[in-house]
């Protein structure tokens, strides 16, 4: 899987977890920058495990929908990802939970998001 496809699939996954990312390229780029930095700081070979999980998501998308993950509509991606969290395969669910955590940490680490949260809490 190329770096471009990996990035695109991570961002498509992230949109399911954080709907505010849809059509917001600036925040998506910042999120992926944070995500990449976090990934590089994780334990030995964690980045290859995350890349393998993204490949598994892509593979299962083709198995379940006969379409690549990036070809699914937002609503189909949302249903698909939610279904994956219900799989009886603990390693996949654990991996998805870890990926979701990385995405959330990457998002809530953005200055724009922190500022937005702070301005909303003052009101």
DRENMARMAR-907231 format. One record per residue (C-alpha): x, y, z. Coordinates in steps of 0.001 Angstrom, whole numbers, padded with zeros to 6 digits, always signed. Each point is the difference from the previous one (the first is absolute). Layout:
% residues N
XYZ
...
//
This chain:
% residues 123
+000000+000000+000000
+001431+003335-001008
+000387+002849+002481
-002654+001970-001895
-002569-002816+000258
+000884-000541+003672
-000494+003696+000757
-003278+000117-001920
-001378-003087+001756
+001022+001287+003435
-001777+003287-000722
-003102-001816-001271
+000001-002065+003207
+000503+003205+002004
-003045+001607-001674
-002150-002813+001350
+001332+000574+003510
-000038+003826-000269
-002660+001183-002492
+001279+003619+000211
+002920-001096-002169
-002188-000401-003077
+000942+002502-002683
+002475+001744+002305
+003338-000567-001741
+001929+002368+002260
-000987-001860+003175
+000506-003360-001743
+003573+000924-000931
+000750+001198+003524
-001572-003126+001492
+002064-002288-002224
+003176+001893+000907
-000747-000574+003711
-000975-003603-000736
+003306-000654-001794
+001987+001538+002845
-001830-002145+002554
+000492-003109-002105
+003741+000617-000187
+000204+000334+003792
-001717-003301+000755
+001751-003213+000948
+002109-001995-002416
-001899-001054-003147
-003287+001599+001110
-000078+001938-003268
+000132-003234-002008
-002838-001416+002123
-002150+003069-000689
+000794-000226-003722
-000963-003683+000063
-003292+000873+001720
-000766+002594-002675
+000694-002706-002621
-002391-002329+001850
-002679+002720-000057
+000561+000385-003748
-000142-003776-000540
-003170-000434+002061
-001623+002871-001877
+000558-001886-003242
-001273-003238+001586
-003170+001563+001432
-000779+002630-002642
+001963-001047-003100
+001423+003532+000080
+003150+001605+001268
-000387+001878+003280
+000520+003351-001719
-002847-000755-002419
-002600-000389+002755
-002296+002894+000778
+000295+001594+003417
-003146-001752+001244
+001213-003402-001224
+003428+000590+001538
-001650+000881+003304
-002121-003169+000036
+002990-002076-001117
+002354+001335+002694
-002672-000429+002676
-000478-003584-001193
+003759-000622+000225
-000073+001050+003658
-002509-002839+000548
+002186-002723-001544
+000705-002994+002231
+003727+000315-000793
+001515+001658+003071
+003258+001046-001691
-001850+001920-002721
-002281+001721+002508
+002989+000855+002214
+001828+001389-003027
-003016+002068-001029
-000278+001350+003536
+003660+000973-000093
-000394+001628-003417
-003047+001912+001237
+001992+001153+003036
+002872+001237-002190
-002470+001888-002188
-001716+001613+002999
+003298+000982+001639
+001182+001436-003319
-003197+002001-000399
-000293+001323+003547
+003671+000936-000082
-000641+002586-002719
+000170+003621+001120
-003071+000855-002109
-002060-002647+001775
+001234+000955+003467
-000825+003642-000717
-003465-000943-001207
-000634-002091+003118
+001245+002783+002275
-002139+002644-001715
-003091-002216+000272
+000578-000733+003693
+000219+003701+000865
-003511+000704-001276
//
